[in-house]
Amino acid sequence: MAMIVAGIIGASFCGSTLVSRVLAGLPGVISPGEIHRLLGIKNGSIPYSGWICSRHGPACEVLTRDLCDKVTEENIYDVVAGAFSRDSGMPVKLFVSSDKSFHGQYHRYVRKPDVYLILTRDVVSHTASLARTAGTEEAALSGLRNFYMRELDVLETIQALSVHIELSAFLHDPQQALVWLHESTGGLFPQPVGVFDYNADYHHSGGNYEAHTTNVIDQTRPERRTLEVLTPKDVLDGMSEASRRIAELKIPHLV
């Protein structure tokens, strides 16, 4: 059976690192993170800091500098999957990429993902997180809305197989979420085997440092609802069109 490729679609701080860790615990699944960084290191657009894997650092023997030299836009999925297979001794059945954007990354590769995971999170907390880098809450909300609208334009045009995942719903019960994902993709994602293990070993390029270093999913952690300028109405108005379009895609939703 040919390897399946899944691509996460989500704005920065959407929670893709946490979701990747969950998915990496499934049998036959790898989730190596933001693989475009390998191409970036190869062509010099991303500086090489001495290590690539955010989980294992310089000790990683899977995501290496030598691997970067082997990847191209034509073979990136197969080359990375081969490195994981040699490390584990097991074939890769499903490859989950956290490149997060069709416009930004997926369009570059000759092979496109077979299924897309549209990942969203609570828009108030997401806007607050983005504001730390966007400068203002207004800019963060505008960027959030524009990102999802642009990505949805593409997904609607290519009529790609997609599912919509809301972060808090996914992390509330990862075991049940994995069963839902298996059923919603017609079996493309495997069934979880045994008790869900958040600490299964994985190798990951890029991502959120905090998500890599925590050993548990903290379901009690309060969301970052610290917006100073935007009111709830502003937030809802700003994302309502994108949310409506996601709903109208008539795809499975985990919310």
Disulfide bonds with the S-S distance in Angstrom:
none
